[in-house]
């Protein structure tokens, strides 16, 4: 974030992978895309 300014993503795409994983990609008009991978252990 530049200058402490909070900006929302321009677009985002999410994908559930199996029962324990979620992958999302956020794009911004003035920055590179951010790929986020979340994993949850289900017991």
Backbone as CSV, one residue per row, in Angstrom:
resi,resn,N_x,N_y,N_z,CA_x,CA_y,CA_z,C_x,C_y,C_z
1,UNK,0.840,-1.170,0.000,0.000,0.000,0.000,0.886,1.234,0.000
2,UNK,0.633,2.123,-0.857,1.451,3.316,-0.948,0.899,4.422,-0.066
3,UNK,1.775,4.997,0.770,1.367,6.113,1.611,0.344,5.770,2.679
4,UNK,0.214,4.500,3.056,-0.743,4.097,4.061,-2.184,4.097,3.595
5,UNK,-2.409,4.328,2.319,-3.764,4.356,1.771,-4.261,2.932,1.520
6,UNK,-5.428,2.613,2.026,-6.009,1.287,1.827,-6.832,1.301,0.540
7,UNK,-6.515,0.393,-0.361,-7.275,0.293,-1.602,-7.843,-1.106,-1.732
8,UNK,-9.037,-1.195,-2.246,-9.630,-2.501,-2.474,-9.139,-3.048,-3.804
9,UNK,-9.209,-4.347,-3.950,-8.725,-4.949,-5.182,-9.629,-4.569,-6.351
10,UNK,-9.012,-4.474,-7.509,-9.713,-4.136,-8.743,-10.605,-5.297,-9.159
11,UNK,-10.078,-6.502,-9.022,-10.861,-7.713,-9.271,-10.230,-8.850,-8.483
12,UNK,-11.002,-9.890,-8.256,-10.465,-11.056,-7.563,-11.147,-12.311,-8.076
13,UNK,-10.397,-13.409,-8.035,-10.890,-14.712,-8.473,-10.520,-15.709,-7.393
14,UNK,-11.470,-16.552,-6.999,-11.213,-17.555,-5.979,-11.546,-18.940,-6.472
15,UNK,-10.845,-19.934,-5.919,-11.044,-21.318,-6.326,-10.875,-22.226,-5.117
16,UNK,-11.868,-23.042,-4.829,-11.759,-24.036,-3.767,-11.073,-25.262,-4.345
17,UNK,-10.033,-25.722,-3.642,-9.268,-26.884,-4.100,-9.456,-27.981,-3.060
18,UNK,-10.251,-28.975,-3.396,-10.552,-30.032,-2.439,-11.382,-29.485,-1.289
19,UNK,-11.210,-30.067,-0.099,-11.979,-29.617,1.063,-11.151,-28.755,2.000
20,UNK,-9.828,-28.686,1.795,-8.957,-28.009,2.750,-8.229,-26.784,2.200
21,UNK,-8.328,-26.480,0.920,-7.550,-25.404,0.318,-8.444,-24.404,-0.393
22,UNK,-8.032,-23.135,-0.373,-8.706,-22.087,-1.122,-7.629,-21.177,-1.706
23,UNK,-7.694,-20.936,-2.992,-6.718,-20.105,-3.685,-7.449,-18.893,-4.251
24,UNK,-6.888,-17.702,-4.047,-7.491,-16.501,-4.620,-6.405,-15.589,-5.181
25,UNK,-6.766,-14.827,-6.201,-5.857,-13.873,-6.829,-6.546,-12.513,-6.859
26,UNK,-5.873,-11.502,-6.320,-6.405,-10.143,-6.278,-5.570,-9.266,-7.199
27,UNK,-6.230,-8.480,-8.039,-5.499,-7.581,-8.931,-5.819,-6.130,-8.593
28,UNK,-4.841,-5.281,-8.790,-4.943,-3.849,-8.530,-4.494,-3.104,-9.779
29,UNK,-5.043,-1.926,-10.039,-4.678,-1.203,-11.249,-3.226,-0.723,-11.261
30,UNK,-2.619,-0.513,-10.083,-1.270,0.053,-10.040,-0.226,-0.846,-9.389
31,UNK,-0.558,-2.130,-9.163,0.373,-3.073,-8.533,0.297,-4.424,-9.212
32,UNK,1.273,-5.264,-8.894,1.257,-6.640,-9.391,0.164,-7.437,-8.686
33,UNK,-0.341,-8.511,-9.313,-1.368,-9.338,-8.666,-0.829,-10.009,-7.402
34,UNK,-1.726,-10.274,-6.474,-1.380,-10.976,-5.234,-2.097,-12.314,-5.240
35,UNK,-1.326,-13.388,-5.133,-1.878,-14.742,-5.074,-1.883,-15.194,-3.621
36,UNK,-3.040,-15.568,-3.103,-3.175,-16.014,-1.726,-3.617,-17.469,-1.711
37,UNK,-2.922,-18.282,-0.890,-3.274,-19.692,-0.733,-3.584,-19.915,0.733
38,UNK,-4.794,-20.363,1.037,-5.222,-20.629,2.405,-5.438,-22.126,2.576
39,UNK,-4.903,-22.663,3.650,-5.076,-24.094,3.942,-5.666,-24.243,5.342
40,UNK,-6.629,-25.135,5.453,-7.279,-25.411,6.735,-7.227,-26.904,6.965
41,UNK,-6.833,-27.294,8.156,-6.807,-28.720,8.497,-8.147,-29.071,9.135
42,UNK,-8.866,-29.973,8.516,-10.159,-30.430,9.036,-9.954,-31.768,9.724
43,UNK,-10.407,-31.841,10.964,-10.278,-33.111,11.688,-11.623,-33.625,12.108
